Amino acid sequence: MNAMHHPPLTIIGGGLAGSEAAWQAAIRGVDVALYEMRPRATTPAHKTDLLAELVCSNSLGSNLPDRAPGLLKEELRRLGSLVMCAADANVVPAGGALAVGREAFSRAITEAVERHPRITLVREEVTRLPTEDMVIVATGPLTSDALAEEVVALAGEERLSFYDAMAPIVALESIDQTKTFRASRYDRGEADYINCPMTREEYDRFIEALLTAETVPLRDFEREDARFFEACLPVEVLARRGHNALAFGPLKPVGLRDPRTGHRPYAVVQLRQDNLAGTLYNLVGFQTNLRWPEQKRVFGMIPGLENAEWVRYGQMHRNTFINAPALIEPTMRWRTRPGLYFAGQIVGTEGYVGSTASGLLAGVNAARALRGLGEVVFPPTTMLGALAHYVSTPQGGQFQPMKPNMGLLPSLEASHRKKRERNAAYAERSLADLQAFIAAEALLDDVVEDQT
């Protein structure tokens, strides 16, 4: 690290968590040095030097308030999240989900960070943990080997890792739209998805080709300690779980009816807009580790994609996370070292929004600690508090990263038979408790320089 940059707070990693943490600290009057190694050093998944680059899907998940991801988004909005501000300003159509134009979204966050007078963006790789500073480690699931070994030494145990994958992207003009139809499930949104319907025979042929396709060999992939993240399984791995696993998974046709036939297809591959211009579409749920020629061959069997232009092929990469419940507090502070915080997917808050949430929490608490204020632990009835509780509390068994879900929240006092009513009650309680918590802790009163 360059000795010229030595403000009170050092943040390592300019992804979603690190950028959010830097913003939250800066608007509370704390000077921040935000270290991002790109473009000097890069990862197998990143393609640009922008902060908060989205490397997998461009969707931040459901935007509906009665769904866990939607609830967490609303909590973040009420807490002044930079990431949510940028997301809401760069929306692309995605039905009930919040999807963004990748580059526009990341550029908005980069520009906001660069122009804030209290944030110094340092384009250097950090290979050692600073010992004298207030530090937030938000290096993400692709933490460089040198720094990862520092974390391992600090933790006194081996790191955990799992494999994640990216879905391919095609050019809109190359899709044969005579074989597809536009619609959102249950008519939510303005027909935001391009749907590629399959008959039973087409689905059977596709599955047979997928199961026999050649994958990229991964070093260490078959080791005993290699782990898969269940929420982002490669499509070929999911297909091996049963012939109809995809028909009940990412290719499920529920809520869709082909207007040309008037019937629900046997299976449907959905394509979601990937950029603001609407010229690129990604294959929803098609994370994969197939070799690139095999992706073109097998995915070219999908109706409408026979002559598709593949702008980006899918690929797989290793993600790293720590055994957080044994190591961090619900404030995101390291249990045995005051002044050291961890945030993002490295602590197991999985997904874009979960990563952002832990970054916000770490940034708020580091700033409060530097200003002599008490750290805050969010109520477990809020989705943010529930996630923080999950990653900081031993649950028994092997720790696995977790996306926001209603199952993390404490049970409701009143029973609700219908899931939608139950979820709505969870959301109502969460937002009410959040507002009360914000008021009780004067949580937004210490924001002195919000420049959004």
N, C-alpha and C positions, 0 to 999 in steps of 0.2 A: 504493500500500500504506500502511496505517495504521502510523505510527511506534510506536504503543503496543504492537504485537505484534512483538517482535524477539527470539525465542528463537534458539538456535544453528542450528536447521534450519528452513528454509522449504520447504514443499511446495505446488506450484501444481496444483490439480485434485483434486477429491474423488470421482473414479471408482474403479474397482476397483484400478488401479495406485496411485493416490495414497493411497487409504485403507489399502491393504496396506503401502505404504512408511511411512506415518505410524505404523502399529501396530508394525512391526518396529523402527523407531527408538525409539519410546516405551518398549517393553518392555526396551530395552537402556539405559534411563536417560537418554535424550536428550529435551530439551524441543523440541516441534514446534509450528509454526504451520501449520495446514492451511487453505489458501485454496480456497474453492469459491464461484463466482460466482452460482450459483442460490440463492434465487429472484430476486435482484436483476436478473440477466440470465439468459437461457435460450437454448436451441438448438432447431432444428426437430424434434429427435428426443426430447428429454427432456420428461416430463410432470409430474414431482414435484420436490421440493427435497431428496429423500433422497440420501445418499451411495451410491455404487456402484449407481446405477440401471441396470437392464438394459433397453436400448432396442430390441434386436432380439428374438431368440429368448430363451426362458426356460431353455433347455437349455445346460448347460456341457459337453456332449459325452459321449462314452463314459466309463463308470465302470469298465470292465473293465481289469484291470491289464496285459493283453497288448495293449492298444491305446494308441497314443501319448498321447491326451488323458487316459486313465485312469492311465497311468504318471506323467504330470506331476502329476496331482492327488495321487497317493500321495506323490510327492516333496514337494509343498507341505505335505501333512498332517504329514510327518515333520519339516518345518522350522517348524512352528507357525504356519501361515497363518491369519489372521483370516477371510479370504474363504472358505476351505474349511471352517472351523469353522461359519460362518454358513450355508453351503450344506448341509452335512450335517445341520444342525438344522432345515432348512426344505424338506425333500425333498418333491416330488410324484411320483407314479408315472410312470415313463418307460422301463420295460424295463431294458435294459443301460446306459442313459444316466443322467446326473445332471441332473435338472431341478428347479427350485425355484419356490416361490411368490414371484413378483416382489417384491411390496410387503413381505412378511414378511422376505425375505432382505435387502433393502436397509435395512429398518428395524432389523434386528438389527445390521448393520454400523454404521449411524448412531449407534445407542444405545451401542455399545461404544466408538466413537471419542469421543462426547460425554462419556462418564463417565470416560475415562482422564485422570488428573490431569496428565499431561505433554503432552497434546494440547490446543491451543487452536484451535477451529474458527472461522475468520473468514469471514463471508459477504460477501466483496467480490470484484470482478473485478480481476485483475492484468493490467495492460496493458504493463508494462515488466519486463524481467528484472532482479532485484536484482543489484547488482555486488559487494556486500561480504559477502553471506551464503553459507552452505552451502545450496545450492538443489537441489531435485528438480523438474523439469518433467514433470508427468504429466497434461497437459491433454487428452489423448486425441485421437481422430480428428476431433473437432469443435472444435478450438482456435479461439478467437475471432480475428478478423482482425487486431486490433491486436497481440496477443501473437505471432501467427503471423508477422507482418512483422518482429518483433524477432528471432525465431528465424532467419528468412531472412537478415536482416542479419548475424547471428552466423555463420551457416553459409557465407555468401559465395556462395550459389547459390540457384536457385529451388527452392521446395518442390515436392514431388511430391504428387499427390492421386489418389484413386480414388473411385468411387461405391459406396455400400452401400445396402441396402434392408431393409425390415422386412416381415414377413408379417402378414396379417390375423388377427383373433381373433373367434371367434363364441361366442355364449351356448349352453351345453349344452342347456338346455331347448328351444331352437329347432331342434335337430338332429332330423331324422326318423330315429330309430334302427331303424325297421322296414326301412330300406334299408342299414343299416350293420352291422358286427359288431366286437366287441372282441377284440383279440389283439395280441401282440407278435411281432416276427419270430422265427421258430424257437422260439416259445413261451418266449422269455426274459421274465422279469417276470410279473406277474399280469394279463395281458390289459390292458396299460396304455394302449393306443392305440385310438381309435375309427377304424375303417377304412371308407372309402367306396369300394367296388369298382366298377370300370368294365368294361363289355364293350368289344369292339373298336369297335363302332359308336358307343358313348357317348364313347369316347376320341377317335375321329376327329372327331366333332362338336365336342368341347371344344377340340381343337387348332385347328380351323378358326376357331372364335370367338376364341380367344386371340390368334391371329396377326393378326386383323383388328381387334382392340380398340384403342381410342384411349388413348395414354399421355400423361402429363403432360409438356409440353415443359420441358426443363431448360436454363437458360442455361449456356453453356460445355460442355454435355454432349457436343456433337459436335466440340469443339476437338481438335486433333491431340494435345495433351498430356493429354487426359482418359483415365483408365484405369479398367478394371473389375477388381474383385477376384473372381477365379475361384471362390473358395469360397462366394460369396454372390451369384451372378448372379440378376437378376430372372428370374422364371419365364418371362416372355414373350421375354426375350433367349435363354434356353436353348432355348426351343421353336423359335427360328429356325435352330438348328443342325441340324435334321433332324426329320422327322415323329415319329420314335420316340425323340428325345432325352430326353423326360420319362419315357417308359416304361422307359428304362434308367437314369434318374436319380431324382429325388425321388418319382416315381410307380411305381417298380419294385415288382412284386408278389412277388419272391422271399421265401421264408420265411413266406408267408401263404397260408392256405386258407380260403375262404368256407365256414363250417359249413352254410350253407343249401343249397349246391350240391355241396359236397365237392370242388370244383375250385379251382385257383389262378385268380384274376381276370386279365384282360388287363392292367389297371393298377389301382393303389390310391392314393388320396389319404389320408394319415394325419393324424389330429388328435391333438395331445398336450395334456395337462392343463397349464393356464397359471397357475393360482392354487391356494393350499392348500385352499380351499373346494371345488374341483373343479367350479366353475360356469362356467369359461371354458376354451376350447380354441383353440389356434393351429394353423394349417395348416402342417404341416411342409414346409419347402423352398419355400414360396410367397411368398418375397420378391418384391415387385412395384412397378412404377411406373405401373400402369394408373390411369386416372382413377377416382374412387370409384364413380360410377354404373356404369362398365364392370366394376369388380370385383364389384359386386352382381349384374350381369347374367351375366357369364361364369362366375364362381365358383359362382353359383347353379345352374349346369348340373351341378355335381358331385352325384351321388346322395346324398341325405340333407340337402343344403344348399339345396334349392329355396326354402325359406322361412326361411332362417337369419337370426338377428339379428346384424348385424355390429357388434360392440362397438368394434373398431378396424380401420380399413382399412389396407392396406399403403401404404408410402410410401418414397421414396428420399431420401438426403441425401449430401452430400459428406463424405468422410473425408480427413484430411490426415496425411501421414507424412513423415519426413525421410529423406535418403539416409544412413541410419545407418552402414553399413560404412565410410564415409569420415569419420565424425564422432565415433563413440563407441568406447570400450574395452569388452571383455567384462564389465567391472565395472559398466557403464552410465554411466561417467564420460565427460564431454566431453573429447576428446583434447587440446585446446589450452587448456583452462581448468580448473584444479584447483578442486574445490568445487562444480562444476556437474554434475548428473546428469540423465539423461532416462530415462523409463520409460513403459510402456504401449504402446498401439497406435500412438502417434506415432513409435515407433522401429521399428515393423514386426513386433512380436510380436503377431500377429493372434489375435483371439478372446478370450473372457472369461478363460480359464485362462492363455493366453500373456501377456495383459496383466497379470494378477495376478502371474505368475512374475517378470516384469521389474520390477514394483513391489517385490516382496519383495527381489530382488537389490539394487536401488538403495537401499532403506531400510536393509538390513543394511550395505552398504558405506559409506553416508554416516554411519551411526552409528559404525561402526568407525573411520572416518577422524577423526571428532570426538573419539573417545576415545583416539586415538593408537595404534590397532591397525591392522594391515595389511589392505588390501582383499583380498577373496577372489575367485578365479576358479574356478567350479565345473568339475569334470572334464567333458570333452566326451562321455564315455560316459553321463552323466546327461542326461535330457531338458532340464532347466533349463540345464545347461552347453552342450548342443548348440544350443539356441535362442539363447543369448547369443553363442555363437560365430558363428552364422549372421548375426545382425544387426550384428556388429562386424567381420566379415571380408569384404573385397571378393571376390566370387565370379566376376567377369567378367560382362559383360552388364548389363542394366537390373535394379536392385534392386526386388524385390517383397515385400510383407509375407508372412509365413509362419505357418501354424498348426503346432502340434507334430505331427510325423510321424516314423515310424521311419527314414525315409530320411535324417534329419539325423544319426543316430548312426553312429559308426565301425563298420566291418564286424566281424563276429564272427570269432574264430579258427577255430572249428569250423563246418562247413557244415550247414545244415538244409534239407532239401528242402521240408518243409511250412511254409507261412507261419505257422500258429499256433504251431508249435514254435519257429520262428525268432523270432517276436515275444516268446514267453515267455522265451527265452534273453536277448534284449535287455533285457527288464524285470528279470530276475534279476540280470544284470550291473549294470544302472543302479542298482538299489536297494542292492546290495552296495557298489558304489563310493561311493554317497552316504553310507551309514553310515560307511564308512571315512574319508571326507572330513570328515564332521561331527566324528568323534572326533579326527582329526589336527589340525584347526583349532580344536578346542574351540568349535565354532560355536554351540552352545546354552549353553555355560557363561557367556557374557556376557549372557544373558537374566536380568534382575534384577527385572522387574516384570510378569511375564505375568499379566494379569488376566482371561483368558478363563474 
